[in-house]
Amino acid sequence: MLLDVGCGVGGVGDVNVDVFREGFNRQIGDQVCGELVNPHNIRNFVVADACHLPFRDGVFDVVVSSHVIEHVYFPVLMFSELCRVASLEVVIRCPHRRGSGAKRPFHVNYFDESWFSETAKLFGYSSVERVTVFDWCISDRLPFPRYLRGSLVWRVLKHVERLVLDPKRGFPSELESRIDVVRNRF
């Protein structure tokens, strides 16, 4: 079974958890227009805090959380809760601390690969971290007016930038950590 923690408007899990119950989520830092959350449109929706999940230990095979941990005041507590309810693997995605999407109004934490690696070791788990998205040095970093970002010039600049530059020369933008939490079975 799959648990999606912080599912927003479209949960992908067999069970989907979010702290936001219903109505218009005004988090304009990440969603330009916000989101209208309707729990009746989300399969197996449970209202819960990511730091205090109402499930037994190891009840889900895989637990995923995408772009939630950067909003939580106690990320180590959330990390331990996700690992507690998983029996095989936890997948956490978040903005990289050096990426252009890290500094948002509702983000209270900024992560890199070492944070996840060290936290997993602290709890006795192994983990693998990888950067899944890179920012490009020109189009993602320079302050261009918003109205230019959809123009033909802007699209050509992004295309040329990706053809010419090696992805490893970009700035890390999004991070994924896979934590192996396989429980001992006797």
Secondary structure, 3 states (H helix, E strand, C coil): CEEEECCCCCCCCCEEEECCCCEEECCCCCCCCCEEECHHHCCCEEECECCECCCCCCCEEEEEEECCHHHCCCHHHHHHHHHHHEEEEEEEEEEECCCCCCCCCCCCCCECHHHHHHHHHHCCCEEEEEEEEEECCCCCCCCCCHHHCCCHHHHHHHHHHHHHCCHHHCEEEEEEEEEECCCCCC
